Amino acid sequence: MFIRFVVHEIDSSSRRRQGLFRAVQALEDSGGLTVEDAKHLSSICGWFDEHLREPERLAISSHHHGKAQAISWFKDTATNHVAKMRQLAEVLVRYGVPVEMIKTKRLGYILYEDEFQVAAFPFNDTPT
């Protein structure tokens, strides 16, 4: 099983619902965070910087400037990562950003995979 956390905002690259990292970035850019929440988000994002690689490939095209259309999912065995995502979700919800956790077994065309995550271009019936 694979897990993804999303908000309602549509991502301009993937054309799918935005993941939490982009949503957190938008919240930080809005300037409406309390100092405490800004520090908390920075701490969580710092943890991800240390414990999660950025996918090497997000575009279906192998061309250098291919559009990044893959979406990332956590493996259900990545329990620490999922727990940290729940913490990000708690902050977003507190600021009025609804968060949904979706699960699937059918990701789509896999473009990147490591121990904790998979990035895939979704099939038509993949929940996104």
Secondary structure in CASP SS format (residue, H / E / C, confidence):
PFRMAT SS
TARGET T0000
AUTHOR 0000-0000-0000
METHOD secondary structure of the structure
MODEL  1
M C 1.00
F E 1.00
I E 1.00
R E 1.00
F E 1.00
V E 1.00
V E 1.00
H E 1.00
E E 1.00
I E 1.00
D C 1.00
S C 1.00
S C 1.00
S C 1.00
R C 1.00
R C 1.00
R E 1.00
Q E 1.00
G E 1.00
L H 1.00
F H 1.00
R H 1.00
A H 1.00
V H 1.00
Q H 1.00
A H 1.00
L H 1.00
E H 1.00
D H 1.00
S H 1.00
G C 1.00
G C 1.00
L C 1.00
T C 1.00
V H 1.00
E H 1.00
D H 1.00
A H 1.00
K H 1.00
H H 1.00
L H 1.00
S H 1.00
S H 1.00
I H 1.00
C H 1.00
G H 1.00
W H 1.00
F H 1.00
D H 1.00
E H 1.00
H H 1.00
L C 1.00
R C 1.00
E C 1.00
P C 1.00
E C 1.00
R C 1.00
L C 1.00
A E 1.00
I C 1.00
S C 1.00
S C 1.00
H C 1.00
H C 1.00
H C 1.00
G C 1.00
K C 1.00
A E 1.00
Q C 1.00
A C 1.00
I E 1.00
S E 1.00
W E 1.00
F E 1.00
K E 1.00
D C 1.00
T C 1.00
A C 1.00
T H 1.00
N H 1.00
H H 1.00
V H 1.00
A H 1.00
K H 1.00
M H 1.00
R H 1.00
Q H 1.00
L H 1.00
A H 1.00
E H 1.00
V H 1.00
L H 1.00
V H 1.00
R H 1.00
Y C 1.00
G C 1.00
V C 1.00
P C 1.00
V C 1.00
E E 1.00
M E 1.00
I E 1.00
K E 1.00
T E 1.00
K C 1.00
R C 1.00
L C 1.00
G C 1.00
Y E 1.00
I E 1.00
L E 1.00
Y E 1.00
E E 1.00
D C 1.00
E C 1.00
F C 1.00
Q E 1.00
V E 1.00
A E 1.00
A E 1.00
F E 1.00
P C 1.00
F C 1.00
N C 1.00
D C 1.00
T C 1.00
P C 1.00
T C 1.00
END
